[in-house]
Amino acid sequence: MGQFSGSNVLITGGGSGIGLAVAKLFLQAGAGVAIAGRNQQKLDDSARQLGGGDRLSCHAADIADPDQAKGLVQAVEKKLGKIDILVNSAGTNVKERTFRQLTPEVWQKLMRTNLDGAFYCIHAVFPGMLARKNGLIININSIAGKRATPLGGLAYAASKFGMTALGIGLGAEEKDSGIRVTNIYPGEVDTPILEFRPTPVTDEHRQRILKPDDIARAVLYVAAQPPHVSIPELIIKPTSQAYV
């Protein structure tokens, strides 16, 4: 029996990067885990890597579509039962990051995936958590949600600042209902999103920055706290990255 036996976790963006690392640790800790993403083949490949047996389920969905986000939650509840923990880990970026390069289409893409998708998933799991007076929502945000530096780009930062407000505001509203909300703000992490950097990242640079497992351990630390303990915000960054 693991620490999270009897608990079920839904992880968006669970097919790679941070989401995949989070899924691995929750499975090792005994939880039922559902991973979601847009690519079914990618999810199936990740599932084979994870193992997990009947405690793991995969669900292809585009959470930028509110109907698909709602259908995702319904499918997970049918497969695993109640959703105790939601980890919003889905996110994307683009190479065209300056205001001069941005178009309305790119802006909308980042807002839909990074901010709207998180809201839609929270909106779908919320009624069940409220009825049980218990639930944990963990948003994998970014230092870009605290500091609008050029590294992440203007639209990415705007979407992450929105996620910051969503998490803090919801946590304040529901502080007496048993629903806890945590925003985790990673600095640079060696994940597939680095492929969208305007300038390619060197192997030397990748060695200096965070790894997905670093963030996954932070997620499990937050989730392991007793119900009377809430961690609204957690910033984690590479030692070599400035936080100014």
C-alpha positions as a Markdown table, in Angstrom:
| # | Residue | x | y | z |
|---|---|---|---|---|
| 1 | Met | 0.0 | 0.0 | 0.0 |
| 2 | Gly | 1.4 | 3.3 | -1.0 |
| 3 | Gln | 1.1 | 6.8 | 0.4 |
| 4 | Phe | -1.7 | 7.7 | -2.1 |
| 5 | Ser | -3.5 | 4.4 | -2.2 |
| 6 | Gly | -7.2 | 5.1 | -2.7 |
| 7 | Ser | -6.6 | 8.5 | -4.3 |
| 8 | Asn | -7.1 | 9.2 | -8.0 |
| 9 | Val | -5.1 | 11.8 | -9.9 |
| 10 | Leu | -5.9 | 13.4 | -13.3 |
| 11 | Ile | -2.8 | 14.8 | -15.0 |
| 12 | Thr | -3.2 | 16.9 | -18.2 |
| 13 | Gly | -0.2 | 17.0 | -20.4 |
| 14 | Gly | 0.6 | 13.6 | -19.0 |
| 15 | Gly | 2.2 | 12.1 | -22.1 |
| 16 | Ser | 5.6 | 13.8 | -21.7 |
| 17 | Gly | 7.8 | 16.1 | -19.7 |
| 18 | Ile | 6.6 | 17.2 | -16.2 |
| 19 | Gly | 3.2 | 15.5 | -16.5 |
| 20 | Leu | 4.8 | 12.2 | -17.3 |
| 21 | Ala | 7.2 | 12.5 | -14.4 |
| 22 | Val | 4.3 | 13.3 | -12.1 |
| 23 | Ala | 2.3 | 10.3 | -13.3 |
| 24 | Lys | 5.3 | 8.0 | -12.6 |
| 25 | Leu | 5.7 | 9.2 | -9.0 |
| 26 | Phe | 2.0 | 9.0 | -8.2 |
| 27 | Leu | 1.8 | 5.5 | -9.6 |
| 28 | Gln | 4.8 | 4.5 | -7.5 |
| 29 | Ala | 3.0 | 6.0 | -4.5 |
| 30 | Gly | -0.1 | 3.8 | -5.1 |
| 31 | Ala | -2.5 | 6.3 | -6.7 |
| 32 | Gly | -4.9 | 5.7 | -9.5 |
| 33 | Val | -3.7 | 7.9 | -12.4 |
| 34 | Ala | -5.2 | 9.2 | -15.5 |
| 35 | Ile | -3.0 | 10.9 | -18.1 |
| 36 | Ala | -4.5 | 13.2 | -20.8 |
| 37 | Gly | -3.1 | 14.7 | -23.9 |
| 38 | Arg | -4.1 | 15.4 | -27.5 |
| 39 | Asn | -2.2 | 12.5 | -29.1 |
| 40 | Gln | -3.5 | 9.0 | -28.3 |
| 41 | Gln | -0.4 | 7.3 | -29.7 |
| 42 | Lys | 1.9 | 9.3 | -27.5 |
| 43 | Leu | -0.2 | 8.5 | -24.5 |
| 44 | Asp | -0.2 | 4.8 | -25.3 |
| 45 | Asp | 3.6 | 4.9 | -25.6 |
| 46 | Ser | 3.9 | 6.7 | -22.3 |
| 47 | Ala | 1.5 | 4.2 | -20.7 |
| 48 | Arg | 3.7 | 1.3 | -21.8 |
| 49 | Gln | 6.7 | 3.1 | -20.2 |
| 50 | Leu | 4.8 | 3.7 | -17.0 |
| 51 | Gly | 3.2 | 0.4 | -16.4 |
| 52 | Gly | 0.6 | 0.8 | -13.6 |
| 53 | Gly | -1.9 | -1.8 | -14.8 |
| 54 | Asp | -5.5 | -1.1 | -13.9 |
| 55 | Arg | -4.4 | 2.0 | -11.9 |
| 56 | Leu | -3.5 | 3.8 | -15.1 |
| 57 | Ser | -5.8 | 5.1 | -17.8 |
| 58 | Cys | -5.1 | 7.2 | -20.9 |
| 59 | His | -7.5 | 9.7 | -22.4 |
| 60 | Ala | -7.0 | 11.7 | -25.6 |
| 61 | Ala | -8.6 | 15.1 | -25.4 |
| 62 | Asp | -8.0 | 18.7 | -26.4 |
| 63 | Ile | -8.6 | 20.6 | -23.1 |
| 64 | Ala | -8.8 | 23.9 | -25.0 |
| 65 | Asp | -12.3 | 22.7 | -26.0 |
| 66 | Pro | -14.6 | 23.0 | -22.9 |
| 67 | Asp | -16.7 | 20.1 | -24.1 |
| 68 | Gln | -13.7 | 17.8 | -24.5 |
| 69 | Ala | -12.4 | 18.9 | -21.0 |
| 70 | Lys | -15.8 | 18.0 | -19.5 |
| 71 | Gly | -15.9 | 14.7 | -21.4 |
| 72 | Leu | -12.3 | 13.9 | -20.2 |
| 73 | Val | -13.3 | 14.3 | -16.6 |
| 74 | Gln | -16.4 | 12.2 | -17.1 |
| 75 | Ala | -14.4 | 9.5 | -18.7 |
| 76 | Val | -11.8 | 9.5 | -15.9 |
| 77 | Glu | -14.6 | 9.3 | -13.3 |
| 78 | Lys | -16.2 | 6.4 | -15.1 |
| 79 | Lys | -12.8 | 4.6 | -15.3 |
| 80 | Leu | -11.2 | 5.3 | -11.9 |
| 81 | Gly | -13.9 | 6.9 | -9.8 |
| 82 | Lys | -13.7 | 10.2 | -8.0 |
| 83 | Ile | -10.9 | 12.6 | -8.9 |
| 84 | Asp | -9.1 | 13.7 | -5.7 |
| 85 | Ile | -6.2 | 15.6 | -7.4 |
| 86 | Leu | -6.1 | 17.5 | -10.6 |
| 87 | Val | -2.6 | 18.4 | -12.0 |
| 88 | Asn | -2.9 | 21.0 | -14.8 |
| 89 | Ser | 0.4 | 20.3 | -16.6 |
| 90 | Ala | -0.6 | 20.9 | -20.2 |
| 91 | Gly | 1.1 | 23.8 | -21.8 |
| 92 | Thr | 2.7 | 25.1 | -25.0 |
| 93 | Asn | 4.8 | 27.9 | -26.4 |
| 94 | Val | 5.9 | 29.2 | -29.8 |
| 95 | Lys | 9.1 | 30.5 | -31.3 |
| 96 | Glu | 7.7 | 33.8 | -32.3 |
| 97 | Arg | 7.7 | 35.4 | -28.8 |
| 98 | Thr | 8.1 | 39.2 | -29.1 |
| 99 | Phe | 5.2 | 41.5 | -29.4 |
| 100 | Arg | 6.4 | 42.5 | -32.9 |
| 101 | Gln | 6.1 | 38.8 | -34.0 |
| 102 | Leu | 2.8 | 38.0 | -32.3 |
| 103 | Thr | -0.4 | 37.5 | -34.2 |
| 104 | Pro | -4.0 | 37.2 | -32.9 |
| 105 | Glu | -3.9 | 33.6 | -33.9 |
| 106 | Val | -0.7 | 32.8 | -31.9 |
| 107 | Trp | -2.1 | 34.8 | -28.9 |
| 108 | Gln | -5.3 | 32.8 | -28.9 |
| 109 | Lys | -3.5 | 29.5 | -29.2 |
| 110 | Leu | -1.4 | 30.1 | -26.1 |
| 111 | Met | -4.4 | 31.5 | -24.1 |
| 112 | Arg | -6.6 | 28.5 | -25.1 |
| 113 | Thr | -4.0 | 25.9 | -24.2 |
| 114 | Asn | -2.3 | 27.4 | -21.2 |
| 115 | Leu | -5.1 | 29.3 | -19.5 |
| 116 | Asp | -8.5 | 28.3 | -20.8 |
| 117 | Gly | -7.6 | 24.6 | -20.7 |
| 118 | Ala | -6.7 | 24.9 | -17.0 |
| 119 | Phe | -10.0 | 26.7 | -16.3 |
| 120 | Tyr | -12.1 | 24.1 | -18.2 |
| 121 | Cys | -10.5 | 21.2 | -16.4 |
| 122 | Ile | -11.0 | 22.9 | -13.0 |
| 123 | His | -14.5 | 23.7 | -13.9 |
| 124 | Ala | -15.2 | 20.1 | -14.7 |
| 125 | Val | -13.7 | 18.6 | -11.6 |
| 126 | Phe | -15.0 | 21.3 | -9.2 |
| 127 | Pro | -18.5 | 20.0 | -8.6 |
| 128 | Gly | -17.3 | 16.6 | -7.4 |
| 129 | Met | -14.7 | 18.1 | -5.1 |
| 130 | Leu | -17.2 | 20.6 | -3.7 |
| 131 | Ala | -19.7 | 17.8 | -3.0 |
| 132 | Arg | -17.1 | 15.8 | -1.1 |
| 133 | Lys | -15.6 | 19.0 | 0.5 |
| 134 | Asn | -12.2 | 17.7 | -0.4 |
| 135 | Gly | -9.9 | 18.2 | -3.4 |
| 136 | Leu | -6.5 | 19.4 | -4.5 |
| 137 | Ile | -5.8 | 21.4 | -7.7 |
| 138 | Ile | -2.1 | 21.8 | -8.7 |
| 139 | Asn | -1.4 | 24.2 | -11.5 |
| 140 | Ile | 2.0 | 23.8 | -13.2 |
| 141 | Asn | 2.6 | 27.4 | -13.9 |
| 142 | Ser | 6.0 | 29.0 | -14.7 |
| 143 | Ile | 8.3 | 31.7 | -13.4 |
| 144 | Ala | 6.9 | 33.5 | -16.4 |
| 145 | Gly | 3.7 | 33.7 | -14.4 |
| 146 | Lys | 5.7 | 35.8 | -11.9 |
| 147 | Arg | 8.2 | 37.6 | -14.0 |
| 148 | Ala | 7.3 | 38.8 | -17.5 |
| 149 | Thr | 10.8 | 38.4 | -18.9 |
| 150 | Pro | 11.5 | 38.0 | -22.6 |
| 151 | Leu | 12.7 | 34.4 | -22.2 |
| 152 | Gly | 9.2 | 32.9 | -22.2 |
| 153 | Gly | 7.7 | 35.5 | -24.5 |
| 154 | Leu | 4.9 | 38.0 | -24.0 |
| 155 | Ala | 1.9 | 35.8 | -24.8 |
| 156 | Tyr | 3.2 | 32.9 | -22.8 |
| 157 | Ala | 3.8 | 35.2 | -19.8 |
| 158 | Ala | 0.3 | 36.7 | -20.1 |
| 159 | Ser | -1.3 | 33.2 | -20.2 |
| 160 | Lys | 0.7 | 32.2 | -17.1 |
| 161 | Phe | -0.1 | 35.4 | -15.2 |
| 162 | Gly | -3.7 | 34.5 | -15.9 |
| 163 | Met | -3.1 | 31.0 | -14.4 |
| 164 | Thr | -1.6 | 32.7 | -11.4 |
| 165 | Ala | -4.7 | 34.8 | -10.8 |
| 166 | Leu | -6.9 | 31.7 | -11.4 |
| 167 | Gly | -5.2 | 29.6 | -8.8 |
| 168 | Ile | -4.8 | 32.3 | -6.1 |
| 169 | Gly | -8.3 | 33.6 | -6.6 |
| 170 | Leu | -9.9 | 30.1 | -6.5 |
| 171 | Gly | -7.9 | 29.1 | -3.4 |
| 172 | Ala | -9.1 | 32.2 | -1.6 |
| 173 | Glu | -12.7 | 31.7 | -2.5 |
| 174 | Glu | -12.7 | 28.1 | -1.5 |
| 175 | Lys | -10.6 | 28.2 | 1.6 |
| 176 | Asp | -13.5 | 27.0 | 3.8 |
| 177 | Ser | -14.8 | 24.3 | 1.4 |
| 178 | Gly | -12.0 | 21.8 | 1.7 |
| 179 | Ile | -10.6 | 22.5 | -1.8 |
| 180 | Arg | -7.0 | 23.5 | -1.9 |
| 181 | Val | -5.2 | 25.1 | -4.8 |
| 182 | Thr | -1.4 | 25.3 | -5.4 |
| 183 | Asn | 0.4 | 27.2 | -8.2 |
| 184 | Ile | 3.9 | 25.7 | -8.8 |
| 185 | Tyr | 6.2 | 28.1 | -10.8 |
| 186 | Pro | 9.2 | 26.2 | -12.3 |
| 187 | Gly | 12.1 | 28.0 | -13.9 |
| 188 | Glu | 13.8 | 26.4 | -16.9 |
| 189 | Val | 13.1 | 22.7 | -17.2 |
| 190 | Asp | 14.5 | 20.2 | -19.6 |
| 191 | Thr | 11.3 | 19.2 | -21.4 |
| 192 | Pro | 10.1 | 19.0 | -25.0 |
| 193 | Ile | 8.9 | 22.6 | -24.8 |
| 194 | Leu | 12.5 | 23.7 | -25.3 |
| 195 | Glu | 12.1 | 22.7 | -28.9 |
| 196 | Phe | 10.1 | 25.9 | -29.3 |
| 197 | Arg | 13.0 | 28.2 | -28.2 |
| 198 | Pro | 13.9 | 30.8 | -30.8 |
| 199 | Thr | 17.6 | 29.8 | -30.2 |
| 200 | Pro | 18.4 | 26.1 | -29.8 |
| 201 | Val | 19.4 | 25.0 | -26.3 |
| 202 | Thr | 22.8 | 23.5 | -25.9 |
| 203 | Asp | 23.5 | 20.2 | -24.1 |
| 204 | Glu | 25.6 | 22.1 | -21.6 |
| 205 | His | 22.6 | 24.4 | -20.8 |
| 206 | Arg | 20.3 | 21.4 | -20.5 |
| 207 | Gln | 22.6 | 19.9 | -17.8 |
| 208 | Arg | 22.3 | 23.0 | -15.7 |
| 209 | Ile | 18.5 | 23.4 | -15.6 |
| 210 | Leu | 15.8 | 21.5 | -13.8 |
| 211 | Lys | 14.6 | 18.0 | -14.8 |
| 212 | Pro | 11.0 | 16.9 | -14.9 |
| 213 | Asp | 11.6 | 14.7 | -11.8 |
| 214 | Asp | 12.5 | 17.8 | -9.8 |
| 215 | Ile | 9.0 | 19.3 | -10.4 |
| 216 | Ala | 7.3 | 15.9 | -9.9 |
| 217 | Arg | 8.8 | 15.6 | -6.4 |
| 218 | Ala | 7.5 | 19.1 | -5.6 |
| 219 | Val | 4.0 | 18.1 | -6.7 |
| 220 | Leu | 4.0 | 15.0 | -4.5 |
| 221 | Tyr | 5.3 | 17.1 | -1.6 |
| 222 | Val | 2.3 | 19.5 | -2.0 |
| 223 | Ala | -0.1 | 16.5 | -2.3 |
| 224 | Ala | 1.3 | 14.8 | 0.7 |
| 225 | Gln | 0.3 | 17.6 | 3.1 |
| 226 | Pro | -2.6 | 17.0 | 5.5 |
| 227 | Pro | -6.0 | 18.6 | 4.7 |
| 228 | His | -5.4 | 21.5 | 7.1 |
| 229 | Val | -2.2 | 22.5 | 5.3 |
| 230 | Ser | -2.3 | 24.5 | 2.0 |
| 231 | Ile | 0.6 | 25.7 | -0.1 |
| 232 | Pro | -0.7 | 28.5 | -2.3 |
| 233 | Glu | 2.6 | 29.1 | -4.2 |
| 234 | Leu | 5.8 | 27.2 | -4.7 |
| 235 | Ile | 8.7 | 28.6 | -6.8 |
| 236 | Ile | 11.4 | 26.2 | -7.9 |
| 237 | Lys | 14.3 | 27.1 | -10.3 |
| 238 | Pro | 17.8 | 26.1 | -11.4 |
| 239 | Thr | 20.5 | 27.4 | -9.1 |
| 240 | Ser | 22.0 | 29.1 | -12.1 |
| 241 | Gln | 18.8 | 31.0 | -13.1 |
| 242 | Ala | 18.2 | 34.4 | -11.7 |
| 243 | Tyr | 14.9 | 35.3 | -10.1 |
| 244 | Val | 14.6 | 39.0 | -10.5 |
